[in-house]
């Protein structure tokens, strides 16, 4: 149970970080 939970959390965190990174990169490119 805990293993699955931590895996889901990891995926979620990675997804959020990726989204933020892409947003920053996109806005930097458009300037």
N, C-alpha and C positions, 0 to 999 in steps of 0.2 A: 504493500500500500504506500508506504513512505517513498519507496523507490519510484513508483509511478508518479507520485505527487511532485517530487523533486524534478523529475524529467519534464513534466508539464510546465513547471515553473521555469526551468532552463529554456525550454522552447519559447515560452512567452517573453522572457527577458531578451532573448536573442532577437526575437521578432521586433520588439519595441526598439531596441538599439539599432537594428537594421533600418527601420522606418525613419528614425531620427537622423541617422547618418545620411540616408538618401535625401531627406528633406534639406539638410544642411548643404549637401553637395549640389543639389538642384538649384537652391537659392544662390549659392556661390557662383554657379555657372551662368545664371541669368543676369547677374550684375555686370 
